[in-house]
Amino acid sequence: MVDTVFYMSFCDPDLPEGTQFLGGLIVAAETLDTALTVSWLTGCNPGGEVEIAGPLPVEAFRPEYIGRLLNRAEIEAAARKPH
């Protein structure tokens, strides 16, 4: 089982302001190369520029948000809240 994830944020700076964000992705992977490959193979990489954070602990995120393209509201909901 993979115990790390990478967060990817996609944007297209050529789009009008306010529409540049294309989505975010939390992908379970041990390495950055694997995370990028998985993003393409699953169709969750919309292209554009990408910023990446990680590796991060998989426990930091709610499982239902891992492995799919997320909108802004979903990204805010994806992090597990400390008790």
N, C-alpha and C positions, 0 to 999 in steps of 0.2 A: 504494500500500500504506500502511495506517495504521501509524504508528510509535509511537503512544501507546495506553495502556489506562487504564481507571478501575477501581478496586476498590470494590465495593458490598457492605456487610454489612447483612443484613436481620434484624430482630427484632420480636417482638410482646410488649411489656412487660406486656400483660394476661394472658399465659399464666403458668402456675406456674413458679417459679424452677427453672432447669435445663432448661426446654423452650422458653425464649424465643427462642433463636437459630433462625432460619428458613433460613439458608444465606448463602453468599457468591458473588459473581459478579465475574469479571474480564472486562471487555468492551472490545474494540478500538474506539476512537472518538477522533476529533480534539477533540471538545468534550463538555462535561458534558451539554448538551441532547441531543446525539446518543446518548450512552451511555444516558441514561434512556429515550429512545425505543426503542433497540435492546433494552433489558432487557424492555420491555413487549411488543414485537413478536415476540420469540423465546420468550415465555412463561417467561423466567428470573427474573422479578420476582414473588416470592411475596406481595408486599404488606407491610404492617406499616411500621415505622419503618426508615429507611435512613441509614447513614453512608457517606460517599463519600470516597475518597482518589484524587488524581490531578490532572492527568495524570501517568502514570508511564511509563517506557520499556518498550516491549513486550518487549525483550530480557531484562527482569528476571524473566519468567515462562515456564514451560515451556508450549509451544504447545497441548498436549493439555488444558490446564486453562482455556483462554480460550474464553469464549462459552457456558458452561453453568453451571447452579447447582451449587455445591460444598458438601460437608459439611465439618465441622471438619478431619478428617484430610486431605482433598483440598486444603484451603486451605494447610495446613502444607506439603504436598508441592509446591504450585504454584510456589513461588519457586525460581528457579535458584540453586543453591548456588555460591558463588565457588570457583574452583579453588585 
